[in-house]
Amino acid sequence: MVNEVIVRILAERILGGGENPLKQRPFELDDVTNADYRKAVEDYIIVKSGVVEA
């Protein structure tokens, strides 16, 4: 089970060019190493892009 707040924060950092504090560079999808969270972040980004409706 994933925490939707964390998913939103991760996705918004990726979309907004937010910094990854551990790597001192912009946050990227590849930085999400947990498979469940990565899938949830990908889905969030797709829905927010307007390509697919929720």
C-alpha positions as CSV (number, residue, x, y, z in Angstrom):
1,M,0.0,0.0,0.0
2,V,1.3,3.4,-1.0
3,N,0.8,6.7,0.8
4,E,-1.0,9.0,-1.7
5,V,0.5,12.1,-0.1
6,I,4.0,10.8,-0.7
7,V,3.1,9.9,-4.3
8,R,1.8,13.5,-4.9
9,I,4.9,15.0,-3.4
10,L,7.2,12.9,-5.5
11,A,5.3,13.5,-8.7
12,E,5.2,17.2,-8.2
13,R,8.9,17.3,-7.5
14,I,9.5,15.4,-10.8
15,L,7.1,17.6,-12.8
16,G,8.3,20.9,-11.2
17,G,12.0,20.2,-11.4
18,G,12.4,20.0,-7.6
19,E,15.7,19.0,-6.2
20,N,16.6,15.5,-4.9
21,P,18.3,16.4,-1.6
22,L,20.3,13.1,-1.6
23,K,21.8,13.5,-5.1
24,Q,21.9,17.4,-5.3
25,R,20.2,17.4,-8.7
26,P,16.7,17.7,-10.1
27,F,14.4,14.8,-9.0
28,E,13.8,12.2,-11.7
29,L,11.5,9.2,-12.0
30,D,14.5,6.9,-11.8
31,D,15.1,8.1,-8.3
32,V,11.9,6.3,-7.1
33,T,13.3,2.8,-6.6
34,N,10.3,1.2,-4.8
35,A,8.2,-0.5,-7.5
36,D,4.9,0.2,-5.9
37,Y,5.6,3.9,-5.5
38,R,7.2,4.2,-9.0
39,K,4.0,2.8,-10.5
40,A,1.8,5.1,-8.5
41,V,3.9,8.1,-9.4
42,E,3.8,7.2,-13.1
43,D,0.0,6.8,-12.9
44,Y,-0.3,10.2,-11.1
45,I,1.8,11.9,-13.7
46,I,-0.2,10.4,-16.6
47,V,-3.5,11.5,-15.0
48,K,-2.2,15.0,-14.2
49,S,-0.9,15.4,-17.8
50,G,-4.5,15.1,-19.0
51,V,-3.7,12.3,-21.4
52,V,-5.9,9.8,-19.5
53,E,-8.9,10.6,-17.3
54,A,-9.0,9.2,-13.8
